[in-house]
């Protein structure tokens, strides 16, 4: 279950970063783009940590 929760968080993080890039292209607020990109990156890393890595 942790695997799927981690993957879901990674997906949300990637979508947030994509939204930040799109916002930066269509709007003039780099501050919002930076906040969204940072939040998306943090969510992605959190998902990566929750997912965990199995040792083969």
C-alpha positions as protocol buffer text, in pm:
chain_id: "A"
residue {
  index: 1
  type: UNK
  ca { x: 0 y: 0 z: 0 }
}
residue {
  index: 2
  type: UNK
  ca { x: 290 y: 235 z: 72 }
}
residue {
  index: 3
  type: UNK
  ca { x: 409 y: 184 z: -283 }
}
residue {
  index: 4
  type: UNK
  ca { x: 85 y: 315 z: -435 }
}
residue {
  index: 5
  type: UNK
  ca { x: 59 y: 603 z: -189 }
}
residue {
  index: 6
  type: UNK
  ca { x: 414 y: 704 z: -279 }
}
residue {
  index: 7
  type: UNK
  ca { x: 343 y: 682 z: -650 }
}
residue {
  index: 8
  type: UNK
  ca { x: 29 y: 893 z: -605 }
}
residue {
  index: 9
  type: UNK
  ca { x: 228 y: 1160 z: -422 }
}
residue {
  index: 10
  type: UNK
  ca { x: 492 y: 1153 z: -694 }
}
residue {
  index: 11
  type: UNK
  ca { x: 221 y: 1202 z: -957 }
}
residue {
  index: 12
  type: UNK
  ca { x: 71 y: 1494 z: -765 }
}
residue {
  index: 13
  type: UNK
  ca { x: 417 y: 1647 z: -733 }
}
residue {
  index: 14
  type: UNK
  ca { x: 483 y: 1617 z: -1106 }
}
residue {
  index: 15
  type: UNK
  ca { x: 144 y: 1767 z: -1187 }
}
residue {
  index: 16
  type: UNK
  ca { x: 215 y: 2056 z: -952 }
}
residue {
  index: 17
  type: UNK
  ca { x: 550 y: 2124 z: -1122 }
}
residue {
  index: 18
  type: UNK
  ca { x: 381 y: 2108 z: -1463 }
}
residue {
  index: 19
  type: UNK
  ca { x: 118 y: 2352 z: -1342 }
}
residue {
  index: 20
  type: UNK
  ca { x: 395 y: 2582 z: -1221 }
}
residue {
  index: 21
  type: UNK
  ca { x: 565 y: 2574 z: -1561 }
}
residue {
  index: 22
  type: UNK
  ca { x: 238 y: 2642 z: -1740 }
}
residue {
  index: 23
  type: UNK
  ca { x: 160 y: 2926 z: -1500 }
}
residue {
  index: 24
  type: UNK
  ca { x: 501 y: 3075 z: -1563 }
}
residue {
  index: 25
  type: UNK
  ca { x: 448 y: 3068 z: -1938 }
}
residue {
  index: 26
  type: UNK
  ca { x: 102 y: 3226 z: -1936 }
}
residue {
  index: 27
  type: UNK
  ca { x: 128 y: 3466 z: -1639 }
}
residue {
  index: 28
  type: UNK
  ca { x: 384 y: 3720 z: -1522 }
}
residue {
  index: 29
  type: UNK
  ca { x: 416 y: 3610 z: -1159 }
}
residue {
  index: 30
  type: UNK
  ca { x: 745 y: 3431 z: -1112 }
}
residue {
  index: 31
  type: UNK
  ca { x: 685 y: 3419 z: -736 }
}
residue {
  index: 32
  type: UNK
  ca { x: 381 y: 3193 z: -780 }
}
residue {
  index: 33
  type: UNK
  ca { x: 572 y: 2979 z: -1029 }
}
residue {
  index: 34
  type: UNK
  ca { x: 858 y: 2939 z: -783 }
}
residue {
  index: 35
  type: UNK
  ca { x: 624 y: 2847 z: -496 }
}
residue {
  index: 36
  type: UNK
  ca { x: 433 y: 2593 z: -704 }
}
residue {
  index: 37
  type: UNK
  ca { x: 752 y: 2441 z: -841 }
}
residue {
  index: 38
  type: UNK
  ca { x: 908 y: 2414 z: -497 }
}
residue {
  index: 39
  type: UNK
  ca { x: 593 y: 2264 z: -348 }
}
residue {
  index: 40
  type: UNK
  ca { x: 569 y: 2016 z: -634 }
}
residue {
  index: 41
  type: UNK
  ca { x: 930 y: 1913 z: -590 }
}
residue {
  index: 42
  type: UNK
  ca { x: 881 y: 1868 z: -216 }
}
residue {
  index: 43
  type: UNK
  ca { x: 566 y: 1659 z: -270 }
}
residue {
  index: 44
  type: UNK
  ca { x: 752 y: 1443 z: -522 }
}
residue {
  index: 45
  type: UNK
  ca { x: 1041 y: 1382 z: -281 }
}
residue {
  index: 46
  type: UNK
  ca { x: 794 y: 1302 z: -3 }
}
residue {
  index: 47
  type: UNK
  ca { x: 630 y: 1044 z: -229 }
}
residue {
  index: 48
  type: UNK
  ca { x: 970 y: 901 z: -315 }
}
residue {
  index: 49
  type: UNK
  ca { x: 1049 y: 863 z: 55 }
}
residue {
  index: 50
  type: UNK
  ca { x: 709 y: 710 z: 136 }
}
residue {
  index: 51
  type: UNK
  ca { x: 741 y: 464 z: -149 }
}
residue {
  index: 52
  type: UNK
  ca { x: 1066 y: 332 z: -11 }
}
residue {
  index: 53
  type: UNK
  ca { x: 1324 y: 136 z: -200 }
}
residue {
  index: 54
  type: UNK
  ca { x: 1337 y: -239 z: -181 }
}
residue {
  index: 55
  type: UNK
  ca { x: 1680 y: -392 z: -170 }
}
residue {
  index: 56
  type: UNK
  ca { x: 1714 y: -662 z: -428 }
}
